[in-house]
Amino acid sequence: MISLAGSGASVQAATHGQSDWSGGPAGALGPVSTWGDQFANTTQTSWLSIPGQLALSSTPMGAQTGFITSTAPSCRSVASGDLDGDGDVDVMTALPLTSFPGTGKVRWYENAGDGITWTEHEIDDDFYGGWGITAGDIDGDGDLDVVASAFYGNPDRNGRWVWYENLDGAAGSWAKHAISTGNFYGTQMAAAADLDGDGDLDVYGCSTLTYLGSENDDVYWFENTAGDGSAWVQHRVDTDYRDAIEVAAADIDKDGDLDLVGTSYGIESIVWWENVDGDGIQWTRRTVTPFTPTNNAVAVADLDDDGDLDVVAAGVNAVAVAWYENIDGFGLSWAAHGLGQIPGASDVAIADLDGDGELDILASSPDLDFSFTVWFRNQGGAAGFTLFLIEQGHDNSEAAIAADLDGDGSLEVVYTEEGAFQGDISGLHRASITAFRTSGELVSSVLDAGDATTWTTIDWDAAVPPSTSLVFQVRSGNDAGDLGPWSSDIESPGSLAGILAPDTRYAQYRVIAASSDPAVSPILYGMSVDEGSAASTPDGEGSPFPTTVSFQNLWPNPTSGSSTALFALPSTARTRLEIIDPAGRRLATPLSEVLEAGSHQVALPELPAGVYLVRLRSGSESTVRKLVVR
């Protein structure tokens, strides 16, 4: 703990923690000076699906489906993000035509936290031709805004690319701003990324058609010149890539900046554009494949775990999905691998759907009579991919994404149904497609304290629902290659006295998770160990603010009524307090606003008897404390 100047407080000599494992197995035990985002090895834990947490991995099961909404006419796109800042995942879509004369809409659906109950909200009730959609912090104020594109309609009426400013940070009020009012036609997608490397989000997309004097059907990006979305400059990436249909941003050549990968109806190829100077001004086109029928949808990720980015593509006419291996690692040599056939494949997305550390592929088809939504499970290495059906027979499914809708530690799938005819169901489906494994464990890298020390305490933040368990084991020594046996199970945070020997330099932890219910898993959000003897900060000395977010206490705790959260912030940031039950569900959000640096107190609501987690999120940092109500 670090206190404000003038108060006098004891501090730990050093704290070592880990709250992200998404870097994957390090391939060696260490030693390391910090744990970072890697670890030594794991068995049956999900570390890649949702960065910043650790849960049990899953196995495929028959899809359990339901609706987010069944009244979203002609919805063709879907995106997700925590729009209202309450800690769960919300969903948004754009609707091209909802009434006559032409009226389109942009909507978001508020998640009650369980992934089952949703409330519809309109961001814009007049966005004719609405098609593409995404979420991102366009103005840099710490909350999520929304970017949308219109396929058709008069651009003077609502623009072609627009962004909606989340005015209150809770998605209760929106302001519409034009990004481009150019006479584009067929703008199917909207995406955001920092293409010029200046630290803010730019917007990019493509125009699919040339129609009645519209601008060329090529690839464009729009520079967020002021960094807050108030001014935009249009840039054309390619002057001769007609009928461009979809674009994705990624660092293909591993030079530290974002390149673009695109598909085209007209040229029937997949190409990527090298961001030559990293500022998005000069682009060099390079070929992934010169001719392919998989020229409709595109996504980018490292599918073969070799450290470079590969490309996934699908085509309506090809009835197929394929991935293209980045052979040399710099995008100059590619090898095609077919995955399978689905009628009219129109969209692909990439995520670790079963939590096994291998990236899987989602695909959907807009066939008017017999649509499919499927996933290709990556078995790893030479085992290839196995096809699993999510749903078939729904009408005209144009898009699919993965997100943890219910906060249980595994990914669900959200996909669209446009409806083939007037009166058909048209909306957003949700599907759970995996069941948790019964047990798993993760072994950390060996930590090097730099000198012999005394390991004093261990702490962790976790949600442990009924029917699950989560325990730690630790060990230490002076030989990094031989730390000796593991300790007995540590079931709750506390002192390491008598568990780890004093005057040892190296330490390591193992976390073991288990569940007897395939519907739930324990979730680890972070852990830490303290080492060294206590020191004292004299009154009037030291920094006035902590160097990191400090969740100092809940008082009283245990409590028979209300309690107060005490914490300190190192800098001004959007800050949120959430109360979470043992099943991982959010019960209340006592605080969600921008706070200045310094100490703060927030009163928590009275709760029924039980054990809860109180999660503090500020900026990019997150920490959790346990609250006991009697």
C-alpha positions in Angstrom: 0.0 0.0 0.0 1.2 3.5 -0.8 -0.5 6.4 1.0 -0.9 10.1 0.3 2.0 12.3 1.6 1.7 13.3 5.2 -0.2 10.2 6.4 2.7 7.7 7.0 2.2 4.1 5.9 4.0 0.9 5.5 4.8 -0.3 2.0 5.9 -3.6 0.5 9.4 -3.7 -0.9 8.0 -5.2 -4.1 4.9 -6.7 -5.6 4.9 -9.1 -8.5 1.7 -9.8 -10.3 0.1 -11.2 -13.4 -3.3 -10.3 -14.9 -2.9 -11.3 -18.5 -1.9 -14.7 -20.0 -2.7 -14.0 -23.6 0.9 -14.1 -24.7 0.8 -17.8 -24.4 3.3 -20.5 -23.3 6.8 -19.0 -23.2 8.4 -22.3 -24.3 10.7 -22.1 -21.3 10.4 -22.0 -17.5 12.4 -18.8 -17.2 13.7 -17.2 -15.1 12.0 -13.8 -15.8 12.1 -10.5 -14.0 8.4 -10.0 -14.6 5.6 -12.4 -15.5 4.2 -10.2 -18.2 1.6 -12.0 -20.4 3.3 -15.4 -20.8 3.6 -18.5 -18.7 5.5 -21.8 -18.7 2.8 -24.3 -19.7 -0.9 -25.1 -19.3 -3.4 -27.9 -19.5 -7.1 -27.3 -20.3 -7.2 -23.6 -19.4 -8.5 -20.8 -21.6 -5.9 -18.0 -21.8 -6.4 -16.6 -25.3 -10.2 -16.4 -25.8 -10.6 -13.3 -23.5 -7.3 -11.5 -22.7 -7.1 -10.4 -19.1 -8.6 -13.5 -17.5 -8.1 -17.2 -17.1 -10.8 -19.9 -17.2 -11.3 -23.5 -18.0 -11.2 -24.4 -21.7 -14.2 -26.0 -23.3 -15.3 -28.8 -25.6 -17.8 -28.4 -28.5 -21.5 -29.1 -27.8 -24.8 -28.8 -29.7 -25.6 -25.2 -30.1 -28.0 -23.7 -27.6 -29.6 -20.8 -29.5 -31.8 -17.9 -28.8 -32.6 -14.3 -30.0 -31.1 -11.0 -29.0 -33.9 -9.5 -31.1 -36.2 -10.9 -33.8 -37.3 -7.5 -35.0 -34.3 -5.9 -36.8 -35.4 -5.6 -40.4 -32.7 -6.6 -43.0 -29.9 -6.5 -40.4 -26.6 -7.4 -42.2 -23.9 -6.5 -39.7 -23.2 -6.9 -36.0 -20.6 -5.6 -33.6 -20.0 -5.8 -29.9 -18.6 -3.7 -27.1 -19.4 -2.4 -23.7 -21.2 0.8 -24.8 -22.7 1.7 -21.5 -19.6 1.0 -19.4 -21.3 -1.4 -17.0 -18.8 -4.2 -17.5 -20.7 -6.5 -19.8 -20.8 -6.9 -23.6 -23.5 -5.1 -25.6 -24.4 -5.6 -29.2 -25.1 -3.1 -32.1 -26.3 -3.3 -35.7 -27.2 -1.1 -38.6 -30.5 -1.5 -40.6 -30.6 -0.2 -44.2 -34.4 0.0 -44.6 -37.0 -0.1 -41.8 -39.9 1.7 -43.4 -41.2 3.5 -46.5 -40.2 6.0 -47.6 -36.6 5.0 -47.0 -35.6 5.1 -43.3 -32.7 3.1 -41.8 -31.6 2.9 -38.2 -28.6 2.3 -36.0 -29.4 0.4 -32.9 -27.7 -1.1 -29.8 -29.0 -3.8 -27.5 -28.2 -3.4 -23.8 -27.1 -6.6 -22.1 -28.6 -7.1 -18.6 -25.4 -9.1 -17.9 -26.7 -12.6 -18.4 -26.6 -12.6 -22.2 -30.3 -13.5 -22.3 -32.1 -10.3 -21.4 -31.6 -7.4 -23.9 -33.1 -3.9 -24.1 -33.3 -2.2 -27.5 -32.0 1.4 -27.9 -31.8 3.6 -31.0 -28.7 5.5 -31.7 -30.0 7.0 -35.0 -33.6 6.6 -36.2 -32.8 8.0 -39.7 -29.8 6.3 -41.3 -31.1 5.2 -44.7 -29.0 2.4 -46.2 -27.2 1.6 -42.9 -24.9 -1.4 -43.4 -21.5 -1.6 -41.7 -20.9 -1.0 -38.0 -18.1 -1.1 -35.4 -17.3 0.3 -32.0 -14.2 2.3 -30.9 -13.1 5.3 -28.9 -13.0 7.8 -31.7 -12.7 10.9 -29.5 -10.3 9.4 -27.0 -12.4 10.2 -24.0 -12.3 6.6 -22.5 -15.7 5.3 -23.7 -16.8 3.5 -26.8 -18.3 5.4 -29.7 -20.0 3.8 -32.8 -18.9 4.1 -36.5 -21.4 3.2 -39.2 -21.6 3.2 -43.0 -24.5 3.5 -45.5 -24.6 1.3 -48.6 -27.0 3.6 -50.5 -29.1 6.7 -50.3 -28.3 10.4 -50.7 -25.0 11.1 -49.0 -26.1 14.7 -48.3 -28.8 13.2 -46.1 -26.8 11.1 -43.7 -23.2 10.7 -45.0 -21.5 7.6 -46.1 -19.3 7.0 -43.1 -20.4 8.6 -39.8 -19.5 8.2 -36.1 -21.8 8.6 -33.1 -20.3 10.2 -30.0 -21.2 8.5 -26.8 -21.9 11.8 -24.9 -22.4 10.5 -21.4 -20.2 7.4 -21.6 -23.3 5.3 -20.7 -24.8 5.2 -24.2 -27.7 7.3 -23.0 -27.1 10.2 -25.4 -25.5 10.3 -28.9 -24.3 13.0 -31.3 -23.9 12.2 -35.0 -20.8 13.4 -36.9 -20.0 12.9 -40.6 -16.7 11.3 -41.5 -17.3 11.4 -45.2 -20.2 12.8 -47.3 -18.5 11.7 -50.6 -20.7 10.1 -53.2 -19.7 6.5 -52.6 -22.0 3.7 -53.4 -21.9 0.2 -51.9 -20.1 0.9 -48.6 -20.7 -2.4 -46.9 -18.2 -2.1 -44.0 -17.0 0.3 -41.3 -13.8 -0.3 -39.3 -11.5 1.6 -37.1 -7.7 1.4 -36.5 -4.7 3.6 -36.0 -3.4 3.5 -39.6 -1.0 6.5 -39.3 0.5 5.5 -36.0 -0.4 8.8 -34.2 -2.2 7.2 -31.3 -5.8 7.8 -32.3 -8.4 5.8 -34.2 -8.8 6.4 -37.9 -11.7 4.9 -40.0 -11.3 2.7 -43.1 -13.5 0.9 -45.6 -14.2 0.4 -49.3 -16.8 1.3 -51.9 -18.0 -1.8 -53.8 -19.9 -0.2 -56.8 -19.6 2.7 -59.2 -23.1 4.1 -59.8 -24.5 7.3 -61.4 -21.4 9.3 -61.0 -20.3 8.0 -57.6 -16.7 8.0 -56.5 -14.5 5.1 -57.5 -15.1 1.7 -56.1 -11.8 1.4 -54.2 -10.3 1.3 -50.7 -10.2 4.4 -48.6 -9.2 5.5 -45.1 -10.1 8.6 -43.2 -7.5 10.3 -41.0 -8.7 11.5 -37.6 -6.5 14.6 -37.9 -7.4 16.2 -34.6 -7.6 13.0 -32.6 -11.0 13.7 -31.3 -13.2 13.0 -34.4 -13.8 16.6 -35.2 -11.8 16.7 -38.5 -11.2 14.1 -41.1 -9.0 13.8 -44.2 -9.9 11.3 -46.9 -7.1 9.1 -48.4 -7.3 6.6 -51.2 -5.3 3.5 -50.8 -5.5 2.1 -54.3 -6.7 3.7 -57.5 -7.4 0.4 -59.4 -9.0 -2.2 -57.1 -12.5 -2.1 -58.5 -15.4 -3.6 -56.7 -13.6 -3.7 -53.4 -15.8 -5.6 -51.0 -14.0 -5.9 -47.6 -10.8 -4.7 -45.9 -9.0 -5.7 -42.7 -6.1 -3.9 -40.9 -3.1 -5.9 -39.6 0.7 -5.8 -39.5 1.4 -8.3 -42.3 5.1 -7.6 -42.7 5.9 -7.3 -39.0 7.4 -3.8 -39.3 5.3 -2.3 -36.5 2.6 -0.5 -38.5 -0.8 -1.5 -39.8 -1.2 -2.7 -43.3 -4.4 -3.5 -45.1 -5.7 -6.7 -46.6 -8.6 -6.6 -49.1 -10.9 -8.7 -51.3 -12.6 -7.7 -54.6 -15.6 -8.8 -56.6 -14.2 -7.3 -59.8 -10.6 -8.4 -59.7 -11.4 -11.7 -57.9 -8.2 -11.6 -55.9 -6.9 -11.1 -52.4 -4.2 -8.5 -51.9 -2.5 -6.6 -49.2 -1.2 -3.1 -49.1 2.0 -2.3 -47.4 1.9 0.8 -45.3 5.3 1.9 -46.6 6.2 4.7 -44.1 3.8 3.8 -41.4 1.8 7.0 -41.8 -0.8 5.7 -44.2 0.2 8.0 -47.1 2.1 5.6 -49.4 0.9 2.1 -50.1 2.3 -0.7 -52.1 0.0 -3.5 -53.3 1.2 -7.1 -52.9 -0.7 -10.2 -53.8 -1.9 -13.0 -51.5 -3.5 -14.9 -54.4 -4.0 -13.5 -57.9 -7.3 -15.3 -58.6 -9.7 -16.9 -56.2 -13.4 -17.4 -55.8 -13.0 -16.8 -52.0 -13.0 -13.1 -52.7 -15.9 -11.8 -50.5 -14.9 -11.8 -46.8 -11.5 -11.5 -45.2 -10.0 -11.7 -41.7 -6.4 -11.9 -40.4 -4.8 -13.8 -37.5 -1.9 -16.2 -36.7 -3.7 -19.5 -37.4 -0.6 -21.7 -37.4 1.1 -20.3 -34.3 4.3 -19.5 -36.1 4.4 -15.8 -35.1 3.2 -14.2 -38.3 -0.3 -13.3 -39.6 -2.2 -15.4 -42.0 -5.4 -14.6 -44.0 -8.8 -16.2 -44.0 -11.3 -15.6 -46.8 -14.7 -16.8 -48.0 -16.6 -16.3 -51.2 -20.3 -16.3 -52.1 -19.6 -17.8 -55.5 -17.0 -20.3 -54.3 -19.2 -21.9 -51.7 -16.0 -22.3 -49.7 -13.8 -21.0 -47.0 -10.0 -21.0 -47.2 -7.0 -19.8 -45.3 -3.7 -18.5 -46.8 -0.5 -19.3 -44.9 2.1 -16.5 -44.7 5.0 -18.7 -45.6 8.0 -16.3 -45.2 6.4 -14.3 -42.4 6.5 -11.0 -44.3 3.7 -11.4 -46.7 5.7 -12.1 -49.8 4.9 -15.8 -50.2 1.6 -17.5 -49.5 0.1 -21.0 -49.6 -3.6 -21.7 -49.9 -5.4 -24.3 -47.6 -9.1 -25.1 -48.2 -11.3 -25.5 -45.1 -14.7 -26.6 -46.4 -17.8 -25.7 -48.2 -20.9 -23.8 -47.1 -23.5 -22.3 -49.5 -22.7 -18.7 -50.4 -20.1 -18.0 -47.7 -20.2 -14.3 -47.0 -18.5 -13.6 -43.7 -15.6 -14.9 -41.6 -14.4 -14.0 -38.1 -11.6 -15.4 -36.0 -11.5 -16.3 -32.3 -10.5 -19.0 -29.9 -14.0 -20.4 -29.4 -13.1 -23.4 -27.2 -10.3 -21.8 -25.2 -7.6 -24.3 -26.3 -5.2 -21.7 -27.4 -5.8 -22.3 -31.1 -7.7 -19.7 -33.2 -10.9 -21.0 -34.8 -12.9 -19.6 -37.7 -16.6 -18.5 -37.8 -18.3 -18.4 -41.1 -21.9 -17.5 -42.3 -23.8 -17.7 -45.5 -26.6 -15.5 -46.9 -28.3 -18.2 -49.0 -31.9 -17.2 -49.3 -33.3 -20.6 -48.8 -30.8 -22.5 -46.6 -28.3 -20.4 -44.7 -25.6 -21.8 -42.5 -23.6 -20.5 -39.6 -20.6 -22.8 -38.8 -17.3 -22.9 -37.0 -14.1 -24.5 -38.1 -12.3 -25.8 -35.0 -8.6 -25.5 -35.2 -7.1 -28.8 -34.0 -3.6 -27.4 -34.0 -0.7 -28.3 -36.3 -1.2 -31.0 -38.9 -4.6 -32.0 -37.4 -6.2 -29.2 -39.4 -9.7 -27.9 -38.9 -13.0 -29.8 -38.0 -16.3 -28.3 -39.1 -19.1 -27.9 -36.5 -22.6 -26.7 -37.4 -24.1 -23.9 -35.3 -27.4 -23.4 -37.1 -28.9 -24.1 -40.5 -32.1 -23.1 -42.3 -32.3 -19.5 -41.1 -32.6 -16.9 -43.8 -29.8 -14.8 -45.2 -27.1 -14.8 -42.5 -24.6 -12.1 -43.5 -22.4 -11.8 -40.4 -21.2 -13.5 -37.3 -19.0 -12.5 -34.3 -17.8 -14.0 -31.0 -18.2 -12.4 -27.6 -18.6 -13.4 -24.0 -22.2 -12.3 -23.6 -22.9 -13.8 -20.2 -19.5 -13.1 -18.6 -18.9 -16.8 -17.8 -15.4 -17.0 -19.3 -16.3 -18.6 -22.6 -17.2 -17.1 -26.0 -20.7 -17.2 -27.4 -21.6 -16.5 -31.1 -23.8 -13.7 -32.4 -25.1 -13.9 -36.0 -27.5 -12.1 -38.2 -30.7 -13.2 -40.0 -31.8 -10.8 -42.7 -35.0 -12.5 -43.7 -35.6 -13.5 -47.3 -39.1 -12.1 -47.7 -41.4 -9.5 -46.1 -42.7 -10.8 -42.8 -39.8 -13.2 -42.2 -37.9 -13.2 -38.9 -35.0 -10.7 -39.2 -32.8 -10.1 -36.3 -29.8 -11.2 -34.2 -29.3 -14.7 -32.9 -27.1 -15.8 -30.0 -25.6 -19.3 -29.5 -23.6 -21.1 -26.8 -21.5 -23.7 -28.5 -19.1 -25.1 -25.9 -19.2 -26.7 -22.4 -16.5 -26.2 -19.8 -14.0 -29.0 -19.1 -13.9 -30.4 -15.6 -10.3 -29.3 -14.6 -7.3 -27.5 -15.8 -4.1 -25.9 -14.6 -1.5 -23.3 -15.5 2.1 -23.1 -14.4 3.9 -19.7 -14.4 7.3 -18.9 -15.5 10.0 -18.9 -12.8 10.2 -15.4 -11.3 13.6 -13.9 -10.5 13.5 -11.4 -7.6 17.1 -10.4 -8.4 18.4 -11.4 -5.0 17.5 -13.7 -2.1 14.3 -12.4 -0.4 11.4 -13.3 1.8 8.1 -14.0 0.0 5.5 -12.6 2.3 1.9 -12.8 0.9 -0.1 -14.1 -2.0 -3.3 -12.4 -3.3 -5.7 -13.0 -6.2 -8.9 -11.8 -7.7 -11.3 -14.4 -9.0 -14.9 -15.4 -9.5 -15.6 -18.9 -8.1 -19.2 -19.9 -8.8 -20.9 -22.8 -6.9 -19.7 -26.2 -8.2 -16.2 -24.8 -9.0 -12.9 -24.3 -7.2 -9.7 -22.4 -7.7 -6.5 -23.0 -5.7 -2.9 -22.0 -5.9 0.3 -23.9 -5.2 3.7 -22.2 -4.9 7.4 -23.0 -4.6 10.7 -21.1 -4.2 14.4 -21.8 -4.1 17.8 -20.6 -5.1 18.2 -22.9 -8.1 15.9 -21.7 -10.9 16.1 -25.2 -12.5 15.2 -27.0 -9.3 12.7 -25.3 -7.0 11.6 -28.5 -5.3 8.1 -29.7 -4.6 4.9 -27.7 -4.8 3.2 -26.5 -1.7 -0.1 -27.8 -0.5 -3.2 -26.1 -2.0 -3.7 -22.5 -1.0 -7.4 -21.9 -0.9 -7.5 -18.2 0.0 -5.2 -15.2 -0.2 -2.9 -14.6 2.8 0.5 -15.0 4.3 3.2 -17.2 2.8 5.0 -17.6 6.1 5.7 -21.3 6.6 4.8 -22.1 3.0 7.8 -20.6 1.1 11.3 -20.7 2.6 12.9 -17.3 3.5 16.0 -16.0 1.7 15.1 -17.5 -1.7 15.6 -15.8 -5.0 13.2 -17.6 -7.4 9.5 -18.3 -7.1 6.8 -19.9 -9.2 3.1 -20.5 -8.9 0.6 -23.0 -10.2 -3.1 -22.3 -10.4 -5.6 -25.2 -10.5 -9.2 -24.8 -11.6 -12.0 -27.3 -11.5 -15.8 -27.5 -12.1 -18.4 -30.2 -11.7 -20.9 -28.3 -13.8 -20.1 -27.9 -17.5 -22.1 -24.6 -17.6 -19.7 -22.7 -15.2 -16.0 -22.1 -14.6 -13.9 -20.3 -12.1 -12.4 -17.1 -13.6 -9.0 -15.7 -12.5 -8.6 -12.0 -13.2 -5.2 -11.5 -11.6 -2.8 -12.6 -8.9 0.2 -11.2 -7.0 2.9 -12.1 -4.5 4.7 -9.6 -2.2 8.4 -10.0 -1.3 10.8 -8.2 1.0 10.4 -6.8 4.5 8.2 -3.9 5.3 9.5 -0.4 5.1 8.1 2.9 6.3 7.3 6.1 4.4 7.8 9.0 6.8 5.1 11.6 7.2 5.4 14.3 4.5 7.6 12.3 2.2 6.9 10.3 -0.9 4.8 10.7 -4.0 1.3 12.3 -3.4 -0.3 9.7 -5.7 0.2 5.9 -6.2 2.1 4.7 -9.2 -0.7 2.3 -10.1 -4.4 1.9 -9.3 -4.6 1.0 -5.6 -7.8 -0.6 -4.3 -7.0 -0.1 -0.6 -9.9 -1.4 1.3 -13.6 -2.2 1.7 -14.8 -1.0 5.1 -16.4 -2.5 7.0 -15.7 -6.0 5.6 -17.4 -8.3 6.6 -20.4 -6.1 6.9 -24.1 -6.6 7.9 -25.2 -3.6 5.9 -23.5 -1.2 3.6 -19.8 -0.8 2.9 -17.4 1.8 1.5 -14.8 1.2 -1.2 -11.5 3.1 -0.6 -9.1 3.5 -3.5 -6.5 5.8 -5.0 -5.8 6.6 -8.7 -2.4 7.6 -10.2 -4.0 9.8 -12.9 -7.3 11.1 -14.2 -9.2 8.3 -15.8 -12.7 6.9 -16.4 -13.3 4.7 -13.4 -15.9 2.0 -12.7 -16.9 0.0 -9.6 -18.9 -3.2 -10.2 -20.4 -5.7 -7.7 -20.3 -9.3 -9.0 -22.0 -12.3 -7.5 -20.3 -15.8 -7.2 -21.7 -16.8 -10.5 -19.9 -14.0 -12.2 -23.0 -11.8 -12.8 -22.8 -8.1 -12.4 -25.4 -7.0 -9.8 -24.7 -3.2 -9.6 -22.4 -0.5 -10.8 -22.1 2.1 -8.0 -19.6 4.2 -9.9 -19.0 4.9 -13.6 -17.4 8.3 -14.3 -14.1 10.1 -14.9 -12.2 10.7 -11.6 -9.1 12.8 -10.9 -5.9 11.4 -9.4 -5.9 10.9 -5.7 -7.9 9.1 -3.0 -11.6 8.4 -3.3 -14.4 6.8 -1.3 -17.6 5.3 -2.8 -20.5 4.0 -0.8 -21.7 0.6 -1.9 -25.4 -0.5 -1.8 -26.7 -2.8 0.8 -26.6 -6.5 -0.4 -28.2 -9.7 0.8 -26.0 -12.0 2.9 -23.3 -13.7 0.8 -19.8 -13.4 -0.8 -19.3 -10.9 -3.6 -16.5 -9.5 -5.7 -16.1 -5.7 -6.0 -14.2 -4.9 -9.2 -12.4 -1.6 -9.7 -11.5 -0.6 -13.2 -9.7 2.6 -14.0 -8.1 3.2 -17.4 -6.5 0.0 -18.5 -6.1 -1.4 -15.0 -8.4 -3.7 -13.1 -8.4 -5.1 -9.6 -10.9 -7.0 -7.4 -11.6 -7.3 -3.7 -13.8 -9.8 -1.9 -16.8 -8.5 0.1 -18.5 -10.6 2.8 -22.1 -9.6 3.8 -23.5 -11.4 6.9 
